[in-house]
Amino acid sequence: MKNTHNDNAGNSRKGILVLLCAMASLAIGLLLPDRNETSLSTTAAQVQPRAEAAGSSGRPDDLAHGRSGVDLSRFDARARAQQRDALRDMNDARSRLQTQRRRWTELLERHAQGDKAALTKLLSSITTANALEVWDLARSSKLSREDKARLYETLGMAGGAGLFHQLVGLGDRDAALAVKGWSRIDPAGAFDWFRQLDVNKNPEMQQYLAAANLDEHGFLDNVSAGLLDSLESQDSGAAFAEAATELVESLMSEDPMKGEAMMREVTERFVDLYDSSALTDWFNQIDDPNVQSAAIQRIIETGAFKDDPFEAVDVALSLDNSRSRQTALSAAFGQLGGGVSGVDPNSVAAQLNEMPPGRDRDFAINGFAHGLVGQSPESALQWANTISDDGFRQTVTRNINRRIGAQGGK
């Protein structure tokens, strides 16, 4: 019993000692300030004299110094200096641009007065940075078709794809002319864009064509011409003919509308090499009616039959394939309506009236009406409204109205 009592007493003493130690630790913790509080108190004590000193100088300390004590006024001065430098650079750039624009204006005026070298000097000054500025200034000048082609080719070489798409976004009717320059500096990029383009489904293109008052076929023809020019500069003779033929075939399998546009441009380059008889034999050997119709259309449009324009009508009527025949009739009567070789449009009207109603006559009227637009817009619309097929008549009148609108905007 005694031993048990002693053990209990010892255990009690140990428990009391543990409790006293715990209470002592708690007391010390309550009496000593927390480290964070000490730090904050110390910081506050240090800041207060500074704040009073800053207050006496009339400048808040937070604006003058950071918490690390670094003088921020030096950074304010540096920022103001950078702003002054940026403003000075901007003013210098504006001044240089104004000087350049005066120089470009002078060169365009000299060119208009017959100084051919002036346009060459202007084109030599075009860079990626100023291409759009030159375009903005030159577009109001009266340039020949050849000079305009030179301008846009140079713009395309300076600005590439970016400039072409800017011109499209601005609704420039001649944007396609820049493709030639673009394809010279980046042929792979230009050809890839053309292959991927679906002009009827691309919202940007549809908006552009509407704003520029253009039809899809004319736009694709101009783009194809620019691409072929760059291809022709790389190859010549038989090599070019082979490369161009392969290009047409591949495009026809992907998008017939683009393939036909490319074929028209390929054909145009062959016209100067052969007479009308050889060209007729050539396109008669083409099996694909779409390709054949594109070829005969451009053969006629480029004036292969200008010495006897009614011969083109005879050639068109001799074609067995209906699409090729109707396309050829449209092209032949388009030349006649335009007064090629001094043909009297009244004599053409008599021939049209003798044709039996039907698709052949409708296509002939389509061509004749388009040919008349330049000299007699009212007559062109009158003839277009005589087309028997309702849907085709609406399409033709819409296209003619677009052409008339484009002429009014020039």
C-alpha positions as CSV (number, residue, x, y, z in Angstrom):
1,M,0.0,0.0,0.0
2,K,2.9,2.3,0.8
3,N,4.5,1.8,-2.5
4,T,1.3,2.4,-4.3
5,H,0.8,5.6,-2.4
6,N,4.4,6.8,-3.2
7,D,3.8,6.0,-6.9
8,N,0.6,8.0,-7.0
9,A,2.3,11.0,-5.3
10,G,5.2,10.9,-7.8
11,N,2.8,10.8,-10.7
12,S,0.9,13.8,-9.3
13,R,4.1,15.8,-8.9
14,K,5.0,15.1,-12.5
15,G,1.6,16.2,-13.8
16,I,1.8,19.4,-11.8
17,L,5.3,20.1,-13.2
18,V,4.1,19.6,-16.8
19,L,1.1,21.9,-16.2
20,L,3.3,24.6,-14.7
21,C,5.7,24.4,-17.7
22,A,2.8,24.8,-20.1
23,M,1.4,27.8,-18.2
24,A,4.8,29.4,-18.2
25,S,5.2,29.1,-22.0
26,L,1.7,30.6,-22.4
27,A,2.6,33.5,-20.1
28,I,5.8,34.2,-22.0
29,G,3.9,34.1,-25.3
30,L,1.4,36.6,-24.0
31,L,4.0,38.9,-22.5
32,L,6.4,39.0,-25.6
33,P,5.0,40.8,-28.8
34,D,4.6,38.7,-32.0
35,R,7.4,38.9,-34.5
36,N,5.1,40.2,-37.3
37,E,3.6,42.8,-34.9
38,T,7.1,43.9,-33.9
39,S,8.1,44.2,-37.5
40,L,5.0,46.2,-38.3
41,S,5.4,48.4,-35.3
42,T,9.1,49.0,-36.1
43,T,8.2,49.9,-39.8
44,A,5.4,52.2,-38.6
45,A,7.9,53.9,-36.2
46,Q,10.4,54.3,-39.1
47,V,7.8,55.6,-41.6
48,Q,6.3,58.2,-39.2
49,P,9.4,60.5,-39.1
50,R,9.7,60.2,-42.9
51,A,6.1,61.1,-43.3
52,E,6.5,64.1,-41.1
53,A,9.6,65.1,-43.0
54,A,7.9,64.7,-46.3
55,G,4.9,66.6,-45.0
56,S,7.1,69.5,-44.1
57,S,8.5,69.6,-47.7
58,G,4.9,69.6,-49.1
59,R,5.4,66.4,-51.1
60,P,3.8,63.0,-50.1
61,D,6.4,60.4,-49.4
62,D,4.5,57.7,-51.3
63,L,5.0,59.7,-54.6
64,A,8.6,60.5,-53.9
65,H,9.9,57.1,-52.7
66,G,9.0,53.5,-52.9
67,R,8.9,51.2,-49.8
68,S,12.5,50.4,-50.5
69,G,13.5,54.0,-50.2
70,V,14.2,54.5,-54.0
71,D,13.6,57.9,-55.3
72,L,10.8,57.5,-57.9
73,S,11.1,61.0,-59.3
74,R,14.0,59.8,-61.4
75,F,11.7,57.3,-63.1
76,D,9.1,60.1,-63.7
77,A,11.7,62.2,-65.4
78,R,12.9,59.3,-67.5
79,A,9.3,58.5,-68.6
80,R,8.8,62.2,-69.5
81,A,12.0,62.2,-71.6
82,Q,10.9,59.0,-73.4
83,Q,7.5,60.7,-74.2
84,R,9.3,63.8,-75.5
85,D,11.5,61.6,-77.7
86,A,8.6,59.6,-79.1
87,L,6.7,62.8,-79.9
88,R,9.7,64.3,-81.6
89,D,10.2,61.1,-83.7
90,M,6.5,61.1,-84.6
91,N,6.7,64.8,-85.7
92,D,9.9,64.0,-87.7
93,A,8.2,61.1,-89.4
94,R,5.2,63.2,-90.3
95,S,7.4,65.9,-91.7
96,R,9.3,63.4,-93.8
97,L,6.1,61.9,-95.1
98,Q,4.8,65.4,-96.1
99,T,8.0,66.1,-97.9
100,Q,7.8,62.7,-99.7
101,R,4.2,63.3,-100.7
102,R,5.1,66.7,-102.2
103,R,7.9,64.9,-104.1
104,W,5.5,62.2,-105.3
105,T,2.9,64.7,-106.3
106,E,5.6,66.6,-108.4
107,L,6.6,63.3,-110.1
108,L,3.0,62.4,-110.9
109,E,2.5,65.9,-112.4
110,R,5.6,65.6,-114.5
111,H,4.5,62.2,-115.7
112,A,1.1,63.6,-116.7
113,Q,3.0,66.2,-118.7
114,G,4.8,63.5,-120.7
115,D,7.9,62.9,-118.5
116,K,8.1,59.0,-118.7
117,A,11.1,58.9,-116.4
118,A,9.1,60.6,-113.6
119,L,7.0,57.5,-113.0
120,T,10.1,55.3,-112.9
121,K,11.5,57.5,-110.2
122,L,8.2,57.3,-108.3
123,L,8.1,53.5,-108.5
124,S,11.8,53.3,-107.4
125,S,10.9,55.1,-104.1
126,I,8.2,52.6,-103.1
127,T,9.0,50.6,-100.0
128,T,7.0,48.3,-97.7
129,A,6.5,51.2,-95.2
130,N,5.2,53.8,-97.7
131,A,3.5,51.6,-100.3
132,L,0.0,52.4,-99.1
133,E,0.8,56.1,-99.0
134,V,2.0,56.1,-102.6
135,W,-1.2,54.1,-103.6
136,D,-3.4,56.7,-101.9
137,L,-1.7,59.5,-103.8
138,A,-1.4,57.8,-107.2
139,R,-5.0,56.4,-107.4
140,S,-6.4,59.9,-108.2
141,S,-3.9,60.3,-111.1
142,K,-4.9,59.5,-114.6
143,L,-2.6,56.6,-115.5
144,S,-2.6,54.6,-118.7
145,R,-3.5,50.9,-118.4
146,E,0.2,50.0,-118.8
147,D,1.4,52.5,-116.2
148,K,-1.3,51.4,-113.8
149,A,-0.1,47.8,-114.2
150,R,3.5,48.9,-113.5
151,L,2.4,50.8,-110.4
152,Y,0.4,47.9,-108.9
153,E,3.1,45.4,-109.7
154,T,5.6,47.5,-107.8
155,L,3.1,47.9,-104.9
156,G,2.7,44.1,-104.8
157,M,6.4,43.5,-104.8
158,A,6.8,46.0,-101.9
159,G,3.9,44.9,-99.8
160,G,3.2,41.3,-100.8
161,A,0.2,39.5,-99.4
162,G,-0.4,42.1,-96.7
163,L,-0.7,45.0,-99.1
164,F,-3.0,43.0,-101.5
165,H,-5.4,42.2,-98.7
166,Q,-5.3,45.8,-97.6
167,L,-6.3,46.9,-101.1
168,V,-9.1,44.4,-101.1
169,G,-10.3,45.7,-97.7
170,L,-10.3,49.2,-99.1
171,G,-12.5,48.1,-102.0
172,D,-9.9,49.0,-104.7
173,R,-11.2,47.7,-108.1
174,D,-7.6,47.2,-109.3
175,A,-6.4,45.2,-106.3
176,A,-5.9,42.1,-108.5
177,L,-3.2,43.9,-110.4
178,A,-1.0,43.7,-107.3
179,V,-1.0,39.9,-107.4
180,K,1.7,40.0,-110.2
181,G,4.1,41.7,-107.9
182,W,3.2,39.6,-104.9
183,S,3.7,36.4,-106.9
184,R,7.1,37.6,-108.0
185,I,8.4,37.8,-104.4
186,D,6.4,35.0,-103.0
187,P,5.1,32.7,-105.8
188,A,4.3,29.8,-103.4
189,G,2.3,32.0,-101.1
190,A,0.3,33.6,-104.0
191,F,-0.4,30.3,-105.7
192,D,-1.5,28.7,-102.4
193,W,-3.9,31.5,-101.7
194,F,-5.4,31.2,-105.2
195,R,-5.8,27.5,-104.8
196,Q,-7.6,27.8,-101.5
197,L,-9.8,30.7,-102.6
198,D,-13.5,30.0,-103.1
199,V,-14.7,33.3,-104.4
200,N,-18.3,32.4,-104.0
201,K,-18.0,31.3,-100.3
202,N,-15.4,33.7,-99.1
203,P,-17.2,36.6,-97.2
204,E,-14.2,38.9,-97.6
205,M,-14.3,38.4,-101.4
206,Q,-18.0,38.7,-101.7
207,Q,-18.0,42.0,-99.8
208,Y,-15.1,43.2,-101.9
209,L,-16.7,42.4,-105.2
210,A,-19.9,44.1,-104.2
211,A,-18.1,47.2,-102.9
212,A,-15.8,47.4,-106.0
213,N,-18.7,46.6,-108.4
214,L,-16.9,43.6,-109.9
215,D,-18.0,40.2,-111.1
216,E,-16.2,37.0,-110.1
217,H,-15.0,36.1,-113.6
218,G,-13.3,39.4,-114.2
219,F,-11.6,39.3,-110.9
220,L,-10.4,35.7,-111.3
221,D,-9.1,36.6,-114.8
222,N,-7.0,39.5,-113.5
223,V,-5.6,37.3,-110.7
224,S,-4.8,34.5,-113.1
225,A,-3.0,36.9,-115.4
226,G,-0.8,38.1,-112.6
227,L,0.1,34.6,-111.5
228,L,0.8,33.5,-115.1
229,D,3.1,36.6,-115.6
230,S,5.2,35.5,-112.7
231,L,5.2,31.9,-114.0
232,E,6.2,33.1,-117.5
233,S,9.1,35.1,-116.1
234,Q,10.5,31.8,-114.6
235,D,9.9,29.6,-117.7
236,S,9.6,30.4,-121.4
237,G,8.5,28.7,-124.6
238,A,7.6,25.0,-124.3
239,A,8.4,24.9,-120.6
240,F,5.9,27.7,-119.9
241,A,3.3,26.1,-122.1
242,E,3.7,22.7,-120.3
243,A,3.6,24.3,-116.8
244,A,0.6,26.4,-117.7
245,T,-1.3,23.4,-119.1
246,E,-0.6,21.4,-115.9
247,L,-1.8,24.3,-113.8
248,V,-5.1,24.6,-115.8
249,E,-5.7,20.8,-115.5
250,S,-5.1,20.8,-111.7
251,L,-7.3,23.9,-111.2
252,M,-10.1,22.4,-113.3
253,S,-10.2,19.4,-111.0
254,E,-10.3,21.6,-107.9
255,D,-12.5,24.6,-109.0
256,P,-13.7,24.8,-112.6
257,M,-14.3,28.6,-112.3
258,K,-10.7,29.2,-111.5
259,G,-9.5,26.7,-114.1
260,E,-11.5,28.4,-116.8
261,A,-10.2,31.8,-115.8
262,M,-6.6,30.5,-115.9
263,M,-7.3,28.9,-119.3
264,R,-8.5,32.2,-120.7
265,E,-5.3,33.8,-119.7
266,V,-3.1,31.0,-121.0
267,T,-4.9,31.2,-124.3
268,E,-4.3,34.9,-124.5
269,R,-0.6,34.3,-124.4
270,F,-0.9,31.8,-127.3
271,V,-2.8,34.1,-129.6
272,D,0.2,36.1,-130.6
273,L,2.0,32.9,-131.6
274,Y,-0.5,31.4,-134.1
275,D,-3.0,32.6,-136.7
276,S,-6.7,32.1,-136.4
277,S,-6.7,28.9,-138.4
278,A,-4.0,27.3,-136.2
279,L,-5.8,28.5,-133.0
280,T,-9.1,26.9,-134.3
281,D,-7.4,23.6,-134.9
282,W,-5.8,23.8,-131.4
283,F,-9.0,24.4,-129.4
284,N,-10.9,21.8,-131.5
285,Q,-8.5,19.2,-130.0
286,I,-9.4,20.1,-126.4
287,D,-11.7,17.4,-125.0
288,D,-13.0,19.2,-121.9
289,P,-15.9,21.4,-123.0
290,N,-15.3,23.9,-120.1
291,V,-11.6,24.3,-121.1
292,Q,-12.5,24.5,-124.8
293,S,-15.1,27.2,-124.2
294,A,-12.7,29.2,-122.1
295,A,-10.1,28.9,-124.9
296,I,-12.4,30.0,-127.7
297,Q,-13.8,32.9,-125.7
298,R,-10.3,34.4,-125.2
299,I,-9.2,33.7,-128.7
300,I,-12.2,35.8,-130.0
301,E,-11.9,38.5,-127.3
302,T,-8.2,39.1,-128.0
303,G,-9.0,39.9,-131.7
304,A,-7.8,36.8,-133.5
305,F,-10.7,37.4,-135.9
306,K,-10.5,41.2,-136.1
307,D,-9.8,41.2,-139.8
308,D,-13.1,39.4,-140.4
309,P,-15.2,39.6,-137.1
310,F,-18.1,37.8,-138.6
311,E,-15.9,34.7,-139.2
312,A,-15.9,34.3,-135.4
313,V,-19.6,33.9,-135.5
314,D,-19.3,31.2,-138.2
315,V,-16.7,29.4,-136.1
316,A,-18.9,29.6,-133.0
317,L,-21.9,28.2,-134.8
318,S,-19.8,25.3,-136.1
319,L,-19.0,24.0,-132.6
320,D,-20.9,20.8,-131.6
321,N,-20.7,21.2,-127.8
322,S,-23.5,23.5,-126.7
323,R,-21.5,25.2,-123.9
324,S,-18.5,25.9,-126.2
325,R,-20.8,27.2,-129.0
326,Q,-22.8,29.5,-126.7
327,T,-19.7,30.9,-125.0
328,A,-18.1,31.5,-128.4
329,L,-21.3,33.2,-129.7
330,S,-21.3,35.5,-126.7
331,A,-17.7,36.5,-127.3
332,A,-18.1,37.0,-131.0
333,F,-21.2,39.2,-130.7
334,G,-19.5,41.0,-127.8
335,Q,-16.8,42.1,-130.3
336,L,-19.4,43.1,-132.8
337,G,-21.3,45.1,-130.3
338,G,-18.2,46.9,-129.3
339,G,-17.7,48.0,-132.9
340,V,-14.6,46.0,-133.7
341,S,-13.0,46.9,-137.1
342,G,-15.6,49.6,-137.5
343,V,-18.6,47.2,-137.7
344,D,-22.0,49.0,-137.7
345,P,-24.0,47.7,-134.6
346,N,-27.2,48.1,-136.7
347,S,-26.0,45.4,-139.1
348,V,-25.3,43.1,-136.1
349,A,-28.8,43.8,-134.8
350,A,-30.3,42.6,-138.1
351,Q,-28.4,39.3,-137.8
352,L,-29.5,38.8,-134.3
353,N,-33.1,39.3,-135.2
354,E,-32.8,36.6,-137.8
355,M,-31.6,34.0,-135.3
356,P,-34.3,31.6,-134.0
357,P,-35.3,32.0,-130.3
358,G,-33.4,29.8,-127.9
359,R,-30.2,29.5,-125.9
360,D,-27.9,30.3,-128.8
361,R,-29.7,33.6,-129.5
362,D,-29.8,34.4,-125.8
363,F,-26.0,34.0,-125.5
364,A,-25.5,36.0,-128.6
365,I,-27.6,38.9,-127.2
366,N,-25.7,38.6,-123.9
367,G,-22.5,39.3,-125.8
368,F,-23.9,42.0,-127.9
369,A,-25.4,43.9,-125.0
370,H,-22.1,43.8,-123.1
371,G,-20.4,45.1,-126.1
372,L,-22.8,48.0,-126.4
373,V,-22.3,49.1,-122.7
374,G,-19.3,51.4,-123.4
375,Q,-21.0,53.4,-126.2
376,S,-24.7,53.0,-125.6
377,P,-25.7,51.8,-122.1
378,E,-29.5,52.3,-122.7
379,S,-29.4,50.2,-125.9
380,A,-27.4,47.6,-124.0
381,L,-30.2,47.3,-121.3
382,Q,-32.9,47.2,-124.0
383,W,-31.2,44.3,-125.8
384,A,-30.6,42.5,-122.5
385,N,-34.3,42.6,-121.7
386,T,-35.1,40.7,-124.9
387,I,-33.4,37.5,-123.6
388,S,-36.0,34.8,-123.4
389,D,-34.8,32.8,-120.4
390,D,-36.0,34.6,-117.2
391,G,-33.1,33.6,-115.0
392,F,-30.5,34.3,-117.6
393,R,-32.1,37.7,-118.4
394,Q,-31.9,38.7,-114.8
395,T,-28.3,37.8,-114.5
396,V,-27.3,39.6,-117.7
397,T,-29.2,42.8,-116.8
398,R,-27.6,42.7,-113.3
399,N,-24.2,42.4,-114.8
400,I,-24.8,45.2,-117.3
401,N,-26.0,47.5,-114.6
402,R,-22.9,46.7,-112.7
403,R,-20.8,47.6,-115.7
404,I,-22.7,50.9,-116.2
405,G,-22.2,51.7,-112.5
406,A,-18.5,51.0,-112.8
407,Q,-18.2,53.3,-115.8
408,G,-19.9,56.1,-113.9
409,G,-17.4,55.7,-111.1
410,K,-14.4,56.2,-113.3
